[in-house]
Amino acid sequence: MEKFTKKRVFAGLFLLFLLNYGVAVYWSMEPDIMDVSQLVALSQEEAKEEGKTAVVGYTTTTTLITVAETLLNKPGGYLVNDVTPPSIFMDNMPNWELGVLEQVRDLSLIMRKDFSRSQSQSIEDKDLVKAQPKFNIDSQSWNLPSAEKEYGEAIAALRSYRTRLADPAQTDAQFYARADNLVSWLKEVQNRLGSLSQGLSSSVGRHSLNVGLAGETGAEQSTYAPEEKLIKTPWLKIDDVFYRSRGATWALLHFMKAVEVDFKGVLEKKNATVSLRQIIRELEETQQTVWSPMILNGSGFGVMANHSLVMANYISRSNAAVQDLIELLGKG
């Protein structure tokens, strides 16, 4: 009888393991690339039903809302702050979410301090003032308040801003599609891409020279740093860095497509549309299917592939294209 009971317990545990594994695999499926034009078309229909029209900034706001909603509504919902199985044992999708969240935070900040303001002395938009801080709650907060609740309220504030933006009677809501505003966001993007590229390249370990004070003899830094140091991502963190980069580039891809619509006039005037499309092309390459069941970490020219270095290549090329675009927009 005791032996029979043990078998049932082991069978039950095995079935529970299979169930959790199946759920984890399903929840780890990355969202597809969305059609930004289709998203905008649907939201424009909603605006028309409310007696409003889509204006400059409508596409970018709609895309930001949709990307943020994806964090909450995809299979499994928001997983970063989960404390129960199977999500507590998952790391790929939570890191993907963190990459998306970084881009959402950056764009919401730029919308608050640049896109929605005519000059540095102008008043901040009341809805964006609510939305931006709520996106910056601790991503692992799960209670009082939960991250999901705060993100949901941020999305609601963005929806309110979009409604006011499309209402001709409410002139206090604005979106200024100017070259200097676009450059402000692109510089944030450039910093993020540079950091992601460095993190991915460190998967194989590399010796780096300290160039923090290069180019200025009088420059100083707070504490001593050696002239050369070894930078290497810990083996257990390699897939975390990869999926965080993949999430960031997924979100950024959609934002770039939205910017192409809202800043169309600026880009055409500067003859910079093709430069933005080159960025989009490189970002699309980062979303290719990963056929391996795990992220491989072969040496640079070794027999085994290194997925991190492949991703770093596309991100570095995107970063170079962003720099080219910034220079084009800065020209008269």
N, C-alpha and C positions, 0 to 999 in steps of 0.2 A: 504493500500500500504506500509506504514511504517512498519507494523507488518510483512508483507511478506519479506521485505528487511532484517529485523533483523534475521528472520529464515534462510535466505540464508547466511548471514554472519556467524551465529553460525554453520550452516552446513559446511560451507567452513573451518572454524577454526577446527572443529572436524575432518574433513577429512585430514586436514594438520597435525593435531596431530597424527592421525593413521598412516599417511605416514611416518612421522619422527620416530615414535615408531618402525614401521616395519624395517626401515633402520637401526636404532640403534641396534635392536636385531640381524640383519644380520651381521652388522659390529662387534658385540661383540663375534662372534663365533671364538674361538681360533683355530689357525692352528694345523693340525694333527702332530703327531710325524713323522719325515721324515726318510726314509731309507738311512742312510749315505753311505752304500756300493753302492746303486743305484745312488746316487748323484755323487759319485766318478767315477763310471763306465761311466756315461754320459760325465763327464768332460774329462775322459781319451780318449774317442772317439774323442772329440774336439781336444785334444792335438795331437793325432795321425794324424788327418787331417792336422794339422799345421807342421807335421814332428817332433814332440817332444814326450817325454815319461814321464809318471808319475813317480815321485821320492819321496824320503822321504820328508815329509812336504806338499806334494800335497793334501793329504786328509784333513789335518787340515786347510789349506788355503781355500780349496774349501768349507768346512763346514762353516767357518767364513763368507765367501762371501755369501753363501746361506742363513744363518741365518740373516745377515744384510739386504739382499734383501727382505726377508720376511716382515721386518718392513715396507718397502716401497710398496710392491706389494700385500699384503694380502687385503681382502675386506675392502674398506674404506681407504686403504693406511695408512700413518702415521698420527695418530690422536692427539698426545700429544699437538701439536701447533695449532690445528684448532680453529678458532674463530667464526665459524658459526654453526647453528643447523644442524643435531642433535648432532654432536660430542662434542660441547661445553658443553652439558649437560651430557655427558658420563664420567664415571670415571674408570670403571673396565678395559676396553681394554687399555686406555692410561696408566694405572698403570702396566698392563701386558707388554706393550711396554717398559716402563722404566726399568723393571726387565731384559728384554732381552738386552736392551741397556747397562746396567751396565756390563753384562757378555761380550758383544762385546768389550766394552772399555778395560776391564781387559785383555782379550786375545790379542787384538791388541797391547797393551802396552808391554806385555811379548814377543810377537813376535818381536817387534822392539828392545827391550833392551837385550833379552836373546836368543830366539830361532834362530834368524838370525845372531848372532854374536859368533865368536869362543872364544873370551875372552873380558875382560872389556876394553882393550885398542884398540879393533878393531873398524873399521868404521861402522856406522849404515847403513842399507840398504836404498837406496835413495827413493824407493817406499813406504816403511813402515814409513819413516820419514814424508811423505806426508799424508798417510792414518790415522795414529794414532791421530794426532791433530784434524783432521776433524771430527772424531767420538766424539770429546769432545766439540763441539759447544753446546751452550745452547739448551737443548732439546725442549724448548718452542719458540725458534726463528722461526718466520714465514715469515720474509721479510728482505732482504738485509743484509746477505744472509739468505735463509731459511735453516732449519735443513735438509730437504729432499735433497736440492742441495748439501750441504756439505757431507752428508752421501753417496750420489750417487758418488761424486768425490772420496771419500775414498774407495768405492767398486771398482771403476775403477783403483785406484792405487794398490789395492790388486790383481786385475786381472793381472796387469802388472808385479807385483812381481811373481805371479804364472807362468806366461809365461816365464819369465827369469829363474825361478827355474827349469823349465822342459827343458831348452835349454842347452845342454852340452857345447855350445860355450861361454856361459855367466857364468863364474865361480864366478863372484862377488855376485851372488844371491845364498844364502845358507840357509839351515835349519838344525840345529844341534840337533839331537835327543839324548840328553845326559840326564843322571839321574839328574844332578844338575839343568839343565834347566827345566825339568819337575817339580822338587821340587819347583822352584821359582813360577811357575804358581799355583801349588797346594796350596801353602801358601796364595796366593791371594784368591783362591777359599775358603779356610778354613775361612778366615776373613769374606768373604761375607756370607757364610752359617751361621756362628756364629751370625752375625748381624741379618740376616733374622729370625733365630730361636728365638732370644731374642724378636724381634718385634712381632712375632706371639704369643709367650707365654704370652706377656703382655696384651693380649686381655681380660683376666679375672682379671688382676691386681694382683700384687705380691709385697711383701716386699723384697727388695734386700739389702744386706750388701755391704759396700764399700770395695772392695778388690783390689783397684788400686795400693796400696803400699804394698800389702802383700808379705812377703818373703824377704824384704830388709829393715833393720832398718834405713839406711841412705837415703832412697828414699824420694823425695819431689814431690809435685804437685803445680801447679800455684795458684789455689784458694782453699779455704776451701770447703769441701764437707761433709755432715752429714754421720755418720756411717751407718745409715739405711734410706732408702727412699722407697716410694711407686711408682712403675712403672706401668702405666696403659695406654693402647692405647685408645684415645678418641673413643666413640661409632661410630661416623661418619667416622672414619678413619680405622676401622677394615677391611672392604672389600678392601680398598686401599692397605693395607699391605698384605692381602691374595693374591690378584692378582699380585702384584709386585713380591711376592715370587714365584708365579706360573710361571710367565714369566721368571724369573731368572733360575729356575730349568729346564724349557723347553729348554732354550738355552744351559745350562750347560750339560744337558743330551746328546745333539748332539756333543758338544765339547769333552766329555769323550769318546764317541764312536769313534771319529776321532783320539784322542790321542792313543787309543788302537791299531789303525792301524800303525800310524807313529812311536810310541815308542815300537813297538812289541819286538824288540831285547832287549831293556833295561828291559822291564817288565819280559820277559822270563828269562833273566840272573839273575834277583833278585827274581825270583819265585813270582812275584807280580801281575800277570795277573788276578788271581782270586780275589784279593783285589780290583782291578779296576772294575771288573765286579760286585762286590758287591755294589760299589758306583752307578753304572748304574742301578742295580736292585732297589735300594732305590729311585733313582731319577724317575724311571718309575712309582713308586707308587704315586708320587706327581701329576701325570698327569691323575689320574683317573677322570671319569666324575663326576661333581658336580650336583647331581640330584635336589637339593633344588633350588628354584627360587631366594633365597637370602642366603648370608653367615650367618649362625647361630652362636650365641655367648653364648651358654649355659655355666653354671659354670662347673668347672673341673669334678665333679662327679654328676652333676645335671641330670634332666630328659631330657633336650634338648641337642642336639649335639653341639659341638664346633668345627667348621671346621678349625679354626686357630690352635687349639691344635693338631688336627690330622696332619695337614701339618707340624707343628713344630716337631712332632715326627719323620716323615720321613726325614726331613732336618737334625735333630740332629743325626740320625743314619747315614746319608750320611756324615756328618761332622766327626763323629767318624771313619768312614771307610777311609776318606781322611787322617786323622791323622795316622792311621795304615799304609797307603800306603807311606806316607812321611817317617815314621820310617824304613820301609822296603827298600826304595830307598836309605836311608842314610847309610845302612849297607854295609860293604865291600863284 
